[in-house]
Amino acid sequence: MLKQYIKQAIWHLRENPVVSCISLIGTALSICMIMIVIITLQVRTADCEPEVNRSRSLYVPNMSMRAKGDASGNSANSSMSVQTGRECFKPLTSAEAVTLISNISKVRASLPAGNKSTVDMIQTDEAFWKVFIFRFLDGKPFTESDFNSGLPKVVVTASVARRLFGKTNVAGQHIELNHADFQICGVVADVSMLATDAYAQVWIPYTAGSAESESWGYNLMGPMRAVILAYSSNDFPAIREECERLRNKYNEAQNGVEVFYRGQPDTQFTHLYRKWYEEPDTQQVILRYTIIILILLIVPAINLNSMTLTRMQRRMAEIGVRKAFGASGNELMRQVFLENLLLTCIAGGIGLLLSYILTFVLNDFLFGNSTNAYFTGETSLTAGNLLNPWIFLIAFVFCLLMNLLSAGIPAWRASKMNIVQAISGHK
């Protein structure tokens, strides 16, 4: 029976090529737009190299400072100093690891009397290489001993190594960063700017850089941010409680001022949509995405519903004959649903393919923002970013929903048609 329904569906699609093409194109574009929204959200939030622990990470990108007892709402807002990071986050015992990371700065990487290149640099600590998992092509990361000693070690990306040396096996070689000598201890695969917290092109210990001296606001504010790696996401409440205890202890030692975090540490999703110091309304963000998807789903479904009703009117005689030969209302409903499902699945496949193509082509537009606009890296996408089984499942679910919305009324009307009226061609 199913095979027969599919044959009938294919025949009817061929019988009305213009209407079928319009339906296919409209549905495909709708599924394409929906999937671009879903894929963009998935790429921004799902694990990706080297940020493979996003689901169990917490983030503190910024903080605020105010006078003690000030209830006016006045505050200074910035990233934290090395001192604040060391006192408020590094001592965490409920977390697996905590790393302090500087904001990205541009530096000139060069060889003495040789090649030069402008690169994106961050200053960090030895725990950085535990929180984020990089693919080393040569050498290894700087160690805790290197960090504590303030040794001028540097990890560079493969592209930086090739620009300066013409090769990637350069561990042990020396480069200059803004005319300061650093020894390369490791070379890693290039990092996409989609890695919002781990991205850079060179990484150095902040004990060998300027981060510790760059502080303001009673030495509370500075260039650093914190990323906390939990053993499990179930530990998030305990980590937040310990962060609050450490904050209160830190504030007790301050003279007339205090720091606060505005709801941080953030999960990956909250971190993504936080605007500066404002705590985002994640429910509002989810609602906004839901409304967009519903509009993209319902509007074409209404148009497809109208086209399906038109096709049903042309097939009234056929439906009447089938009912005369004993076809039940349920059988007619199944036929209409399966015919529509075939169309929506074909259109869904086209739409999904088109969404992948457009995501690749428009990746700079989709993933570029004011934060990374001045970086020198790329928002490169990999097959791993896109070829997620959940994406295919979601696309199929939306095809089913489109089918239910567009074929529901036509199927019901077909099942209720009077035999005599249908055969005679009357409504």
C-alpha positions as a Markdown table, in Angstrom:
| # | Residue | x | y | z |
|---|---|---|---|---|
| 1 | Met | 0.0 | 0.0 | 0.0 |
| 2 | Leu | 2.8 | 2.4 | 0.9 |
| 3 | Lys | 4.6 | 1.7 | -2.4 |
| 4 | Gln | 1.4 | 2.5 | -4.2 |
| 5 | Tyr | 0.9 | 5.8 | -2.3 |
| 6 | Ile | 4.5 | 6.8 | -3.3 |
| 7 | Lys | 3.9 | 6.0 | -7.0 |
| 8 | Gln | 0.7 | 8.0 | -6.9 |
| 9 | Ala | 2.5 | 10.9 | -5.3 |
| 10 | Ile | 5.2 | 10.9 | -7.9 |
| 11 | Trp | 2.6 | 10.7 | -10.7 |
| 12 | His | 0.7 | 13.7 | -9.3 |
| 13 | Leu | 3.9 | 15.8 | -8.9 |
| 14 | Arg | 4.7 | 15.1 | -12.5 |
| 15 | Glu | 1.1 | 15.9 | -13.6 |
| 16 | Asn | 1.3 | 19.4 | -12.2 |
| 17 | Pro | 5.0 | 20.4 | -12.8 |
| 18 | Val | 4.5 | 24.2 | -12.4 |
| 19 | Val | 2.5 | 23.9 | -9.1 |
| 20 | Ser | 4.9 | 21.2 | -7.8 |
| 21 | Cys | 8.0 | 23.3 | -8.6 |
| 22 | Ile | 6.5 | 26.4 | -6.9 |
| 23 | Ser | 5.7 | 24.2 | -3.8 |
| 24 | Leu | 9.1 | 22.6 | -3.8 |
| 25 | Ile | 11.0 | 26.0 | -4.1 |
| 26 | Gly | 8.9 | 27.7 | -1.4 |
| 27 | Thr | 9.2 | 24.8 | 1.0 |
| 28 | Ala | 12.9 | 24.4 | 0.3 |
| 29 | Leu | 13.6 | 28.1 | 0.9 |
| 30 | Ser | 11.6 | 27.9 | 4.2 |
| 31 | Ile | 13.5 | 24.9 | 5.4 |
| 32 | Cys | 16.8 | 26.5 | 4.2 |
| 33 | Met | 16.2 | 29.7 | 6.3 |
| 34 | Ile | 15.1 | 27.7 | 9.3 |
| 35 | Met | 18.2 | 25.5 | 9.1 |
| 36 | Ile | 20.6 | 28.5 | 8.7 |
| 37 | Val | 19.2 | 29.8 | 12.0 |
| 38 | Ile | 19.6 | 26.3 | 13.6 |
| 39 | Ile | 23.1 | 25.7 | 12.2 |
| 40 | Thr | 24.3 | 29.2 | 13.2 |
| 41 | Leu | 23.1 | 28.6 | 16.7 |
| 42 | Gln | 24.6 | 25.1 | 16.8 |
| 43 | Val | 28.0 | 26.2 | 15.5 |
| 44 | Arg | 28.1 | 29.1 | 18.1 |
| 45 | Thr | 27.3 | 26.8 | 21.1 |
| 46 | Ala | 28.4 | 23.3 | 20.3 |
| 47 | Asp | 31.9 | 21.9 | 21.1 |
| 48 | Cys | 34.5 | 22.7 | 18.5 |
| 49 | Glu | 38.3 | 22.4 | 18.4 |
| 50 | Pro | 39.9 | 23.6 | 20.6 |
| 51 | Glu | 36.8 | 24.5 | 22.7 |
| 52 | Val | 35.8 | 20.9 | 23.2 |
| 53 | Asn | 34.6 | 21.4 | 26.7 |
| 54 | Arg | 32.0 | 24.1 | 26.2 |
| 55 | Ser | 29.2 | 22.1 | 27.8 |
| 56 | Arg | 31.1 | 21.9 | 31.1 |
| 57 | Ser | 32.7 | 25.4 | 31.1 |
| 58 | Leu | 31.7 | 28.6 | 32.9 |
| 59 | Tyr | 32.8 | 32.0 | 31.8 |
| 60 | Val | 33.6 | 35.4 | 33.5 |
| 61 | Pro | 34.4 | 37.8 | 30.6 |
| 62 | Asn | 33.8 | 41.0 | 32.6 |
| 63 | Met | 33.1 | 42.3 | 36.1 |
| 64 | Ser | 31.9 | 45.4 | 37.9 |
| 65 | Met | 33.3 | 47.6 | 40.7 |
| 66 | Arg | 31.4 | 49.9 | 43.0 |
| 67 | Ala | 31.8 | 51.7 | 46.3 |
| 68 | Lys | 30.8 | 49.6 | 49.3 |
| 69 | Gly | 27.2 | 50.1 | 50.2 |
| 70 | Asp | 26.4 | 52.0 | 47.0 |
| 71 | Ala | 22.8 | 51.2 | 46.0 |
| 72 | Ser | 22.6 | 53.9 | 43.3 |
| 73 | Gly | 23.6 | 51.5 | 40.5 |
| 74 | Asn | 26.7 | 53.4 | 39.6 |
| 75 | Ser | 29.6 | 51.1 | 38.8 |
| 76 | Ala | 32.8 | 50.7 | 36.7 |
| 77 | Asn | 32.7 | 47.8 | 34.3 |
| 78 | Ser | 35.6 | 46.1 | 32.8 |
| 79 | Ser | 37.6 | 42.8 | 32.6 |
| 80 | Met | 39.5 | 41.8 | 35.8 |
| 81 | Ser | 43.0 | 42.3 | 36.9 |
| 82 | Val | 45.5 | 39.4 | 37.3 |
| 83 | Gln | 45.2 | 40.0 | 41.1 |
| 84 | Thr | 41.4 | 39.6 | 41.1 |
| 85 | Gly | 41.6 | 36.5 | 38.9 |
| 86 | Arg | 44.1 | 34.9 | 41.2 |
| 87 | Glu | 42.1 | 35.7 | 44.4 |
| 88 | Cys | 38.6 | 35.1 | 43.2 |
| 89 | Phe | 38.8 | 32.2 | 40.7 |
| 90 | Lys | 42.2 | 30.4 | 40.7 |
| 91 | Pro | 41.7 | 29.0 | 44.2 |
| 92 | Leu | 38.4 | 27.2 | 43.2 |
| 93 | Thr | 38.4 | 23.6 | 44.6 |
| 94 | Ser | 35.1 | 22.5 | 43.1 |
| 95 | Ala | 36.4 | 23.0 | 39.5 |
| 96 | Glu | 38.7 | 20.8 | 37.5 |
| 97 | Ala | 40.7 | 23.7 | 36.2 |
| 98 | Val | 40.7 | 27.5 | 36.0 |
| 99 | Thr | 42.5 | 29.6 | 33.4 |
| 100 | Leu | 43.0 | 33.4 | 33.2 |
| 101 | Ile | 43.1 | 34.8 | 29.7 |
| 102 | Ser | 44.0 | 38.3 | 28.5 |
| 103 | Asn | 42.0 | 40.2 | 26.0 |
| 104 | Ile | 43.4 | 39.8 | 22.5 |
| 105 | Ser | 46.0 | 42.3 | 21.4 |
| 106 | Lys | 47.8 | 42.8 | 18.1 |
| 107 | Val | 51.6 | 42.4 | 18.1 |
| 108 | Arg | 54.3 | 42.4 | 15.5 |
| 109 | Ala | 55.9 | 38.9 | 15.1 |
| 110 | Ser | 59.2 | 39.0 | 13.3 |
| 111 | Leu | 62.5 | 37.4 | 12.8 |
| 112 | Pro | 65.7 | 39.4 | 13.2 |
| 113 | Ala | 66.3 | 41.0 | 9.8 |
| 114 | Gly | 63.7 | 38.6 | 8.4 |
| 115 | Asn | 60.0 | 38.1 | 7.8 |
| 116 | Lys | 57.4 | 40.0 | 9.8 |
| 117 | Ser | 53.7 | 39.5 | 10.4 |
| 118 | Thr | 51.0 | 41.1 | 12.5 |
| 119 | Val | 49.3 | 38.5 | 14.7 |
| 120 | Asp | 46.6 | 38.2 | 17.4 |
| 121 | Met | 48.1 | 37.4 | 20.8 |
| 122 | Ile | 46.7 | 36.4 | 24.2 |
| 123 | Gln | 48.5 | 36.1 | 27.5 |
| 124 | Thr | 47.5 | 33.2 | 29.7 |
| 125 | Asp | 48.6 | 30.5 | 32.1 |
| 126 | Glu | 49.5 | 26.8 | 32.1 |
| 127 | Ala | 45.9 | 25.7 | 32.9 |
| 128 | Phe | 44.9 | 27.1 | 29.5 |
| 129 | Trp | 46.1 | 24.0 | 27.8 |
| 130 | Lys | 43.9 | 21.8 | 30.0 |
| 131 | Val | 40.7 | 23.8 | 29.6 |
| 132 | Phe | 41.2 | 24.0 | 25.8 |
| 133 | Ile | 42.4 | 21.0 | 23.8 |
| 134 | Phe | 44.7 | 22.0 | 20.9 |
| 135 | Arg | 46.2 | 19.9 | 18.2 |
| 136 | Phe | 49.9 | 20.2 | 18.5 |
| 137 | Leu | 51.9 | 19.8 | 15.2 |
| 138 | Asp | 55.3 | 20.3 | 16.8 |
| 139 | Gly | 56.6 | 20.7 | 20.3 |
| 140 | Lys | 54.4 | 21.2 | 23.4 |
| 141 | Pro | 52.7 | 23.9 | 25.4 |
| 142 | Phe | 54.6 | 26.0 | 28.0 |
| 143 | Thr | 54.6 | 24.2 | 31.4 |
| 144 | Glu | 53.7 | 25.3 | 34.9 |
| 145 | Ser | 57.5 | 25.7 | 35.6 |
| 146 | Asp | 57.8 | 27.9 | 32.5 |
| 147 | Phe | 54.9 | 30.0 | 33.7 |
| 148 | Asn | 56.1 | 30.4 | 37.3 |
| 149 | Ser | 59.6 | 31.3 | 36.1 |
| 150 | Gly | 58.2 | 33.9 | 33.7 |
| 151 | Leu | 60.2 | 32.3 | 30.8 |
| 152 | Pro | 59.6 | 33.9 | 27.4 |
| 153 | Lys | 58.0 | 30.9 | 25.7 |
| 154 | Val | 55.4 | 31.1 | 23.0 |
| 155 | Val | 53.0 | 28.8 | 21.2 |
| 156 | Val | 52.2 | 29.8 | 17.6 |
| 157 | Thr | 49.8 | 28.6 | 14.9 |
| 158 | Ala | 50.9 | 26.7 | 11.8 |
| 159 | Ser | 50.1 | 29.7 | 9.6 |
| 160 | Val | 52.3 | 32.0 | 11.6 |
| 161 | Ala | 55.1 | 29.5 | 11.6 |
| 162 | Arg | 54.8 | 29.2 | 7.8 |
| 163 | Arg | 54.7 | 32.9 | 7.2 |
| 164 | Leu | 57.9 | 33.5 | 9.3 |
| 165 | Phe | 59.9 | 30.3 | 8.7 |
| 166 | Gly | 58.3 | 28.7 | 5.7 |
| 167 | Lys | 57.6 | 25.5 | 7.7 |
| 168 | Thr | 55.8 | 24.3 | 10.8 |
| 169 | Asn | 58.5 | 22.2 | 12.6 |
| 170 | Val | 60.0 | 25.2 | 14.3 |
| 171 | Ala | 59.9 | 24.3 | 18.0 |
| 172 | Gly | 63.0 | 25.6 | 19.7 |
| 173 | Gln | 63.4 | 28.5 | 17.2 |
| 174 | His | 63.2 | 32.2 | 18.4 |
| 175 | Ile | 60.9 | 35.0 | 17.3 |
| 176 | Glu | 60.4 | 38.6 | 18.4 |
| 177 | Leu | 57.1 | 39.8 | 19.6 |
| 178 | Asn | 57.1 | 43.6 | 19.6 |
| 179 | His | 60.9 | 43.3 | 19.6 |
| 180 | Ala | 61.0 | 41.1 | 22.7 |
| 181 | Asp | 62.7 | 37.7 | 22.2 |
| 182 | Phe | 60.6 | 34.6 | 22.7 |
| 183 | Gln | 61.4 | 30.9 | 22.2 |
| 184 | Ile | 58.8 | 28.8 | 20.3 |
| 185 | Cys | 57.9 | 25.8 | 22.5 |
| 186 | Gly | 55.0 | 24.5 | 20.3 |
| 187 | Val | 53.1 | 24.8 | 17.0 |
| 188 | Val | 49.3 | 24.2 | 16.9 |
| 189 | Ala | 46.8 | 23.8 | 14.1 |
| 190 | Asp | 45.2 | 27.1 | 13.1 |
| 191 | Val | 42.3 | 28.2 | 15.2 |
| 192 | Ser | 39.0 | 29.5 | 13.8 |
| 193 | Met | 37.6 | 32.7 | 15.2 |
| 194 | Leu | 34.5 | 30.6 | 16.0 |
| 195 | Ala | 36.5 | 29.6 | 19.0 |
| 196 | Thr | 35.5 | 32.7 | 20.8 |
| 197 | Asp | 37.6 | 32.3 | 24.0 |
| 198 | Ala | 40.6 | 30.1 | 22.8 |
| 199 | Tyr | 41.2 | 31.9 | 19.5 |
| 200 | Ala | 44.6 | 33.6 | 19.0 |
| 201 | Gln | 47.6 | 33.2 | 16.7 |
| 202 | Val | 50.3 | 33.3 | 19.4 |
| 203 | Trp | 50.0 | 32.5 | 23.1 |
| 204 | Ile | 52.5 | 33.5 | 25.8 |
| 205 | Pro | 52.6 | 33.1 | 29.7 |
| 206 | Tyr | 51.2 | 36.3 | 31.2 |
| 207 | Thr | 54.1 | 36.2 | 33.6 |
| 208 | Ala | 56.3 | 36.9 | 30.6 |
| 209 | Gly | 54.1 | 39.7 | 29.3 |
| 210 | Ser | 52.5 | 42.9 | 30.5 |
| 211 | Ala | 49.2 | 41.6 | 31.9 |
| 212 | Glu | 50.3 | 41.8 | 35.6 |
| 213 | Ser | 51.2 | 45.5 | 35.3 |
| 214 | Glu | 48.1 | 46.5 | 33.3 |
| 215 | Ser | 45.6 | 47.2 | 36.1 |
| 216 | Trp | 43.4 | 50.0 | 37.3 |
| 217 | Gly | 40.6 | 50.7 | 39.7 |
| 218 | Tyr | 42.4 | 49.9 | 42.9 |
| 219 | Asn | 44.2 | 47.1 | 41.1 |
| 220 | Leu | 40.8 | 45.3 | 40.7 |
| 221 | Met | 40.3 | 45.9 | 37.0 |
| 222 | Gly | 42.6 | 44.8 | 34.2 |
| 223 | Pro | 42.9 | 42.9 | 30.9 |
| 224 | Met | 42.0 | 39.4 | 32.1 |
| 225 | Arg | 38.9 | 37.1 | 31.9 |
| 226 | Ala | 38.4 | 33.7 | 33.5 |
| 227 | Val | 37.2 | 30.3 | 32.1 |
| 228 | Ile | 36.3 | 27.6 | 34.6 |
| 229 | Leu | 36.3 | 24.0 | 33.6 |
| 230 | Ala | 33.9 | 21.9 | 35.7 |
| 231 | Tyr | 34.2 | 18.1 | 36.2 |
| 232 | Ser | 30.5 | 18.1 | 35.2 |
| 233 | Ser | 27.8 | 20.6 | 34.4 |
| 234 | Asn | 26.1 | 19.2 | 37.6 |
| 235 | Asp | 28.9 | 21.0 | 39.5 |
| 236 | Phe | 27.9 | 24.5 | 38.2 |
| 237 | Pro | 25.8 | 25.4 | 41.3 |
| 238 | Ala | 28.6 | 24.5 | 43.7 |
| 239 | Ile | 31.2 | 26.4 | 41.6 |
| 240 | Arg | 29.0 | 29.5 | 41.6 |
| 241 | Glu | 28.6 | 29.3 | 45.4 |
| 242 | Glu | 32.3 | 28.9 | 45.9 |
| 243 | Cys | 32.9 | 31.9 | 43.5 |
| 244 | Glu | 30.6 | 34.0 | 45.7 |
| 245 | Arg | 32.4 | 33.0 | 48.9 |
| 246 | Leu | 35.8 | 33.9 | 47.3 |
| 247 | Arg | 34.3 | 37.2 | 46.1 |
| 248 | Asn | 33.1 | 38.1 | 49.6 |
| 249 | Lys | 36.5 | 37.2 | 51.1 |
| 250 | Tyr | 38.2 | 39.3 | 48.5 |
| 251 | Asn | 35.9 | 42.3 | 49.1 |
| 252 | Glu | 36.6 | 42.2 | 52.9 |
| 253 | Ala | 40.2 | 43.1 | 52.2 |
| 254 | Gln | 39.3 | 46.0 | 49.9 |
| 255 | Asn | 39.2 | 49.6 | 51.2 |
| 256 | Gly | 35.9 | 51.2 | 50.3 |
| 257 | Val | 35.2 | 49.3 | 47.1 |
| 258 | Glu | 33.9 | 45.9 | 46.1 |
| 259 | Val | 33.6 | 43.7 | 43.0 |
| 260 | Phe | 30.5 | 41.9 | 41.7 |
| 261 | Tyr | 29.8 | 39.7 | 38.7 |
| 262 | Arg | 26.3 | 40.5 | 37.5 |
| 263 | Gly | 25.1 | 36.9 | 37.5 |
| 264 | Gln | 28.4 | 35.4 | 36.3 |
| 265 | Pro | 29.9 | 32.8 | 35.8 |
| 266 | Asp | 28.0 | 32.2 | 32.6 |
| 267 | Thr | 27.2 | 29.0 | 30.8 |
| 268 | Gln | 28.2 | 28.9 | 27.1 |
| 269 | Phe | 24.8 | 30.0 | 25.9 |
| 270 | Thr | 24.5 | 33.0 | 28.3 |
| 271 | His | 28.2 | 33.9 | 27.6 |
| 272 | Leu | 27.4 | 34.1 | 23.9 |
| 273 | Tyr | 24.5 | 36.5 | 24.3 |
| 274 | Arg | 25.9 | 38.7 | 27.2 |
| 275 | Lys | 26.4 | 42.3 | 26.1 |
| 276 | Trp | 29.2 | 43.8 | 28.0 |
| 277 | Tyr | 28.2 | 44.0 | 31.6 |
| 278 | Glu | 24.4 | 43.4 | 31.0 |
| 279 | Glu | 23.1 | 40.1 | 32.1 |
| 280 | Pro | 21.2 | 38.6 | 29.2 |
| 281 | Asp | 17.6 | 37.4 | 29.4 |
| 282 | Thr | 18.1 | 33.9 | 28.0 |
| 283 | Gln | 14.4 | 33.2 | 28.0 |
| 284 | Gln | 13.9 | 36.2 | 25.8 |
| 285 | Val | 16.6 | 35.1 | 23.4 |
| 286 | Ile | 15.0 | 31.6 | 23.1 |
| 287 | Leu | 11.6 | 33.2 | 22.6 |
| 288 | Arg | 13.0 | 35.3 | 19.8 |
| 289 | Tyr | 14.5 | 32.3 | 18.0 |
| 290 | Thr | 11.2 | 30.4 | 18.5 |
| 291 | Ile | 9.1 | 33.2 | 17.0 |
| 292 | Ile | 11.5 | 33.5 | 14.0 |
| 293 | Ile | 11.3 | 29.7 | 13.3 |
| 294 | Leu | 7.5 | 29.6 | 13.7 |
| 295 | Ile | 7.1 | 32.5 | 11.2 |
| 296 | Leu | 9.4 | 30.7 | 8.7 |
| 297 | Leu | 7.4 | 27.5 | 9.3 |
| 298 | Ile | 3.8 | 28.7 | 9.3 |
| 299 | Val | 3.8 | 31.2 | 6.5 |
| 300 | Pro | 5.0 | 28.8 | 3.8 |
| 301 | Ala | 2.8 | 26.0 | 5.3 |
| 302 | Ile | -0.3 | 28.2 | 4.7 |
| 303 | Asn | 0.7 | 28.8 | 1.1 |
| 304 | Leu | 1.4 | 25.0 | 0.6 |
| 305 | Asn | -2.0 | 24.3 | 2.2 |
| 306 | Ser | -3.7 | 26.5 | -0.4 |
| 307 | Met | -1.9 | 24.7 | -3.2 |
| 308 | Thr | -2.8 | 21.3 | -1.8 |
| 309 | Leu | -6.5 | 22.3 | -1.6 |
| 310 | Thr | -6.3 | 23.4 | -5.2 |
| 311 | Arg | -4.9 | 20.0 | -6.3 |
| 312 | Met | -7.6 | 18.3 | -4.3 |
| 313 | Gln | -10.3 | 20.2 | -6.2 |
| 314 | Arg | -8.8 | 19.0 | -9.4 |
| 315 | Arg | -8.9 | 15.4 | -8.1 |
| 316 | Met | -12.4 | 15.3 | -6.8 |
| 317 | Ala | -13.5 | 12.8 | -9.4 |
| 318 | Glu | -10.6 | 10.5 | -8.6 |
| 319 | Ile | -11.4 | 10.7 | -4.9 |
| 320 | Gly | -15.0 | 10.0 | -5.5 |
| 321 | Val | -14.2 | 6.9 | -7.6 |
| 322 | Arg | -11.8 | 5.6 | -4.8 |
| 323 | Lys | -14.5 | 6.1 | -2.2 |
| 324 | Ala | -17.0 | 4.3 | -4.4 |
| 325 | Phe | -14.6 | 1.3 | -4.6 |
| 326 | Gly | -14.4 | 1.2 | -0.8 |
| 327 | Ala | -11.6 | 3.5 | 0.2 |
| 328 | Ser | -12.1 | 4.7 | 3.7 |
| 329 | Gly | -11.7 | 8.3 | 4.9 |
| 330 | Asn | -8.6 | 7.2 | 6.9 |
| 331 | Glu | -7.0 | 5.8 | 3.7 |
| 332 | Leu | -7.6 | 9.0 | 1.8 |
| 333 | Met | -6.1 | 11.0 | 4.6 |
| 334 | Arg | -3.0 | 8.8 | 4.6 |
| 335 | Gln | -2.7 | 9.2 | 0.9 |
| 336 | Val | -2.8 | 13.0 | 1.1 |
| 337 | Phe | -0.4 | 13.1 | 4.0 |
| 338 | Leu | 2.1 | 10.7 | 2.3 |
| 339 | Glu | 1.9 | 12.7 | -1.0 |
| 340 | Asn | 2.6 | 15.9 | 0.9 |
| 341 | Leu | 5.3 | 14.3 | 3.0 |
| 342 | Leu | 7.2 | 13.2 | -0.2 |
| 343 | Leu | 7.1 | 16.7 | -1.5 |
| 344 | Thr | 8.2 | 18.3 | 1.8 |
| 345 | Cys | 11.0 | 15.7 | 2.3 |
| 346 | Ile | 12.3 | 16.4 | -1.2 |
| 347 | Ala | 12.1 | 20.1 | -0.6 |
| 348 | Gly | 13.7 | 19.6 | 2.9 |
| 349 | Gly | 16.6 | 17.8 | 1.4 |
| 350 | Ile | 17.1 | 20.6 | -1.1 |
| 351 | Gly | 16.7 | 23.2 | 1.6 |
| 352 | Leu | 19.2 | 21.5 | 3.9 |
| 353 | Leu | 21.8 | 21.2 | 1.1 |
| 354 | Leu | 21.2 | 24.9 | 0.2 |
| 355 | Ser | 21.6 | 25.9 | 3.9 |
| 356 | Tyr | 25.0 | 24.2 | 4.1 |
| 357 | Ile | 26.1 | 25.9 | 0.9 |
| 358 | Leu | 25.0 | 29.4 | 2.1 |
| 359 | Thr | 26.5 | 28.9 | 5.6 |
| 360 | Phe | 29.9 | 28.2 | 4.0 |
| 361 | Val | 29.6 | 31.0 | 1.5 |
| 362 | Leu | 28.2 | 33.5 | 4.1 |
| 363 | Asn | 30.2 | 32.4 | 7.1 |
| 364 | Asp | 31.9 | 35.8 | 7.6 |
| 365 | Phe | 28.6 | 37.5 | 7.5 |
| 366 | Leu | 26.9 | 35.0 | 9.8 |
| 367 | Phe | 29.6 | 34.7 | 12.4 |
| 368 | Gly | 31.4 | 38.0 | 12.1 |
| 369 | Asn | 30.7 | 40.6 | 14.8 |
| 370 | Ser | 32.2 | 43.7 | 16.5 |
| 371 | Thr | 34.3 | 41.5 | 18.8 |
| 372 | Asn | 36.3 | 39.7 | 16.1 |
| 373 | Ala | 36.0 | 42.4 | 13.3 |
| 374 | Tyr | 39.6 | 43.5 | 13.8 |
| 375 | Phe | 41.2 | 40.1 | 14.3 |
| 376 | Thr | 43.4 | 38.8 | 11.5 |
| 377 | Gly | 42.2 | 35.2 | 11.6 |
| 378 | Glu | 39.3 | 33.5 | 9.8 |
| 379 | Thr | 35.9 | 32.2 | 10.7 |
| 380 | Ser | 36.6 | 29.0 | 9.0 |
| 381 | Leu | 34.1 | 26.2 | 9.1 |
| 382 | Thr | 34.9 | 22.5 | 9.0 |
| 383 | Ala | 32.8 | 19.5 | 8.2 |
| 384 | Gly | 32.7 | 18.7 | 11.9 |
| 385 | Asn | 31.0 | 22.0 | 12.6 |
| 386 | Leu | 28.1 | 21.2 | 10.3 |
| 387 | Leu | 27.7 | 17.4 | 9.8 |
| 388 | Asn | 26.0 | 16.8 | 13.0 |
| 389 | Pro | 23.3 | 14.0 | 13.2 |
| 390 | Trp | 21.1 | 16.3 | 15.2 |
| 391 | Ile | 21.0 | 18.7 | 12.3 |
| 392 | Phe | 19.5 | 16.1 | 10.0 |
| 393 | Leu | 17.0 | 15.0 | 12.6 |
| 394 | Ile | 15.9 | 18.6 | 13.2 |
| 395 | Ala | 15.5 | 19.1 | 9.4 |
| 396 | Phe | 13.4 | 16.0 | 9.2 |
| 397 | Val | 11.2 | 17.1 | 12.1 |
| 398 | Phe | 10.6 | 20.4 | 10.5 |
| 399 | Cys | 9.6 | 18.6 | 7.3 |
| 400 | Leu | 7.1 | 16.6 | 9.2 |
| 401 | Leu | 5.7 | 19.7 | 10.9 |
| 402 | Met | 5.4 | 21.4 | 7.5 |
| 403 | Asn | 3.6 | 18.4 | 6.2 |
| 404 | Leu | 1.2 | 18.3 | 9.1 |
| 405 | Leu | 0.5 | 22.0 | 8.9 |
| 406 | Ser | 0.0 | 22.1 | 5.1 |
| 407 | Ala | -1.8 | 18.8 | 4.5 |
| 408 | Gly | -4.1 | 18.7 | 7.6 |
| 409 | Ile | -7.1 | 20.5 | 6.2 |
| 410 | Pro | -6.9 | 19.1 | 2.6 |
| 411 | Ala | -6.6 | 15.6 | 4.0 |
| 412 | Trp | -9.6 | 16.1 | 6.3 |
| 413 | Arg | -11.7 | 17.6 | 3.4 |
| 414 | Ala | -10.8 | 14.7 | 1.1 |
| 415 | Ser | -11.9 | 12.2 | 3.7 |
| 416 | Lys | -15.3 | 13.9 | 4.2 |
| 417 | Met | -16.1 | 14.3 | 0.5 |
| 418 | Asn | -19.5 | 12.9 | -0.6 |
| 419 | Ile | -19.1 | 10.3 | -3.3 |
| 420 | Val | -21.8 | 11.6 | -5.6 |
| 421 | Gln | -20.6 | 15.2 | -5.3 |
| 422 | Ala | -17.0 | 14.3 | -5.8 |
| 423 | Ile | -17.7 | 12.2 | -8.9 |
| 424 | Ser | -19.8 | 15.0 | -10.4 |
| 425 | Gly | -17.1 | 17.5 | -9.7 |
| 426 | His | -19.1 | 19.6 | -7.2 |
| 427 | Lys | -17.6 | 21.1 | -4.1 |
